[in-house]
Amino acid sequence: MTYPDMEEMIAESMTLLMERSNKLNSKDQSAIGQEFREWLTEGFCLDELLTFYVS
């Protein structure tokens, strides 16, 4: 089963995140880039992606 609306929302969110990351220092930009590479190569669990951790 596919969720086209969910996929579009994730794509838009990732685009906005990458645009905002341009304002970060290079170390933080690198860390975000590494996370994206891991998601692309290893995949991700949608439930984990959508879980918010509150401390």
C-alpha positions as CSV (number, residue, x, y, z in Angstrom):
1,M,0.0,0.0,0.0
2,T,1.3,3.5,-0.8
3,Y,0.5,6.8,0.7
4,P,1.0,9.4,-1.9
5,D,0.0,12.3,0.4
6,M,2.4,11.1,3.0
7,E,5.2,10.7,0.5
8,E,4.6,14.2,-0.8
9,M,4.6,15.6,2.8
10,I,7.9,13.8,3.5
11,A,9.5,15.1,0.3
12,E,8.4,18.7,1.0
13,S,9.6,18.4,4.6
14,M,13.0,17.1,3.6
15,T,13.3,19.9,1.0
16,L,12.5,22.5,3.6
17,L,15.0,21.0,6.1
18,M,17.8,21.1,3.5
19,E,17.0,24.7,2.7
20,R,17.1,25.6,6.4
21,S,20.3,23.6,6.9
22,N,22.1,26.1,4.7
23,K,22.1,28.5,7.7
24,L,23.9,26.0,9.9
25,N,27.6,25.6,10.4
26,S,29.4,23.0,8.2
27,K,29.6,20.4,11.0
28,D,25.8,20.4,11.5
29,Q,25.2,20.4,7.8
30,S,27.5,17.3,7.5
31,A,25.6,15.5,10.3
32,I,22.2,16.1,8.6
33,G,23.7,15.0,5.3
34,Q,24.9,11.8,6.9
35,E,21.4,11.1,8.3
36,F,19.9,11.4,4.8
37,R,22.5,9.1,3.3
38,E,21.7,6.5,6.0
39,W,18.0,6.8,5.3
40,L,18.6,6.3,1.6
41,T,21.0,3.4,1.9
42,E,19.5,1.6,4.8
43,G,15.9,2.6,4.7
44,F,13.9,3.8,7.6
45,C,10.9,2.8,9.6
46,L,8.0,5.3,9.0
47,D,6.8,4.9,12.6
48,E,10.3,5.9,13.9
49,L,10.4,8.8,11.5
50,L,7.1,10.1,12.7
51,T,7.8,9.7,16.4
52,F,8.5,12.8,18.4
53,Y,10.7,12.5,21.5
54,V,9.9,14.9,24.2
55,S,12.4,15.4,27.1
